[in-house]
């Protein structure tokens, strides 16, 4: 009876370890693709207000999501290894548990990492903040459009706003920002802000 009970328990533990390792491998392999599909869908559904000219997650949001997802997987594998090798004892469990928790929390925070521009002004929600920052057009004191020169080819790089409290925020000059360029320039002109073009 005891042997049978031991076998069942051991088999269950083995199955859990296999599931964890398999899940970790899937997470690592899909860490690049999951953010690309999941982040825009979630933010469009739950974060994007109506009437935005530009709404997007910064590149850093995707990188953070991917890195945190891969970190969760690494800590899962580390946990299985620590348990199998019976190393580090309680300290190992604390390290793995804390690592998993921080990584998973970072994944969740990356969903709340976005920026947008609309009729009322400039908005952005940084990674480690649960509160969106909002600046009206009248609070913008300086606007710069940087250009980069790559082997003689000049292209738009960033649109950088400096606000009355000294805070600066940069939007990468991608297709989304380019579509909102005319409306943005109009608001800047209406509020007496000269757009300065400069080479980085």
Buried (B, 14 or more C-beta within 10 A) or exposed (E): EEEEEEEEEEEEEEEEBEEBBEBBEEBBEBBBEBBEEBBBEBBEEEBBEEEBBBBBBBEEBBEBBBBBBBBBBBBBBBBBBBBEEEEBEEEBEEBBEEBBEBBBEBBEBBBBBBBBBBEEBBBBBBEEEEEBBBBEBEBBBBBBBBBEEEEEEEEBBBBBBBBEEEEEBBBBBBEBBEEBBEBBBEBBEEBEBEBEEEEE
